[in-house]
């Protein structure tokens, strides 16, 4: 999980984010283990060793898929952030251009009125 987010960004919420991420991942692990037990429950013919191996494989597969999902979501978040930052920069440039045009128009109008 630590590779999914930037470290050392200097904000006070980093520790809180790390703890929250850790707790969420531990809940995901517990959920995967529970689902693995539920999966092997009806399989009465499995030996204890076989049951443990199937549960271990099922849990590992579930966690691999969960990690891949989280990485896709994190990548999409980064992509959206870059897109929104680009749009924000464009909006700022447009607003600045409008303000400068209005100021130039007011200055020209004032100069014209003073000349008359």
C-alpha positions in Angstrom: 0.0 0.0 0.0 2.8 2.4 0.7 3.7 2.6 -3.0 0.3 3.9 -3.8 0.6 7.4 -2.4 3.3 10.0 -2.1 5.3 10.1 1.0 6.8 13.1 2.7 4.4 15.7 1.2 4.8 17.7 4.4 1.1 17.9 5.3 -0.1 17.0 8.8 -2.6 14.4 7.6 0.1 11.9 6.3 0.1 9.9 9.5 -3.6 9.8 9.6 -3.8 8.7 5.9 -1.2 6.0 6.6 -3.1 4.6 9.6 -6.4 4.7 7.7 -4.9 2.9 4.7 -3.4 0.3 7.0 -6.7 -0.3 8.8 -8.6 -0.5 5.5 -6.1 -3.0 4.2 -6.3 -5.1 7.3 -10.1 -5.2 7.0 -9.6 -6.3 3.4 -7.3 -9.1 4.5 -9.8 -10.2 7.2 -12.6 -10.2 4.6 -10.6 -12.2 2.2 -9.7 -14.8 4.9 -13.4 -15.0 5.9 -14.5 -15.5 2.3 -11.8 -18.2 1.9 -13.2 -20.0 4.9 -16.7 -19.7 3.6 -15.5 -21.1 0.2 -13.9 -24.2 1.7 -16.7 -24.8 4.3 -18.9 -26.9 2.0 -15.9 -28.9 0.8 -16.1 -31.6 3.4 -13.9 -34.0 1.5 -10.8 -31.8 1.9 -8.1 -32.7 4.4 -7.0 -30.1 6.9 -3.8 -29.4 4.9 -5.7 -29.2 1.7 -8.3 -26.9 3.2 -5.5 -24.6 4.6 -3.8 -24.5 1.2 -7.0 -23.7 -0.7 -7.8 -21.0 1.8 -4.3 -19.6 1.5 -4.5 -19.6 -2.3 -7.9 -18.0 -2.3 -6.9 -15.3 0.2 -3.7 -14.6 -1.8 -5.7 -14.3 -5.1 -8.3 -12.1 -3.5 -5.6 -9.7 -2.1 -3.8 -9.7 -5.4 -7.0 -8.6 -7.1 -7.8 -6.0 -4.4 -4.3 -4.5 -4.8 -4.7 -4.3 -8.6 -8.0 -2.6 -8.1 -6.5 -0.1 -5.7 -3.6 0.6 -8.0 -6.0 1.2 -10.9 -8.1 3.6 -8.7 -4.9 5.4 -7.5 -3.7 5.8 -11.1 -7.1 7.1 -12.2 -7.0 9.6 -9.3 -3.6 10.9 -10.4 -4.8 11.1 -14.0 -7.9 13.1 -12.9 -5.9 15.4 -10.7 -3.6 16.2 -13.6 -6.6 16.8 -15.9 -8.3 19.1 -13.4 -5.1 21.0 -12.7 -4.7 21.6 -16.4 -8.3 22.8 -16.7 -7.8 25.1 -13.7 -4.7 26.6 -15.3 -6.6 27.2 -18.5 -9.4 28.9 -16.6 -7.0 31.1 -14.7 -5.4 32.2 -18.0 -8.8 33.0 -19.5 -9.9 34.9 -16.4 -6.7 36.9 -16.4 -7.1 37.7 -20.1 -10.6 38.9 -19.5 -9.6 41.1 -16.6 -6.7 42.6 -18.6 -9.0 43.2 -21.6 -11.6 44.9 -19.4 -8.9 47.0 -17.7 -7.4 48.0 -21.1 -10.9 48.9 -22.4 -11.6 51.0 -19.3 -8.2 52.7 -19.6 -8.8 53.4 -23.3 -12.3 54.7 -22.6 -11.0 56.9 -19.8 -8.3 58.3 -22.0 -10.8 59.0 -24.8 -13.2 60.8 -22.4 -10.4 62.8 -21.0 -9.2 63.8 -24.5 -12.6 65.2 -25.3 
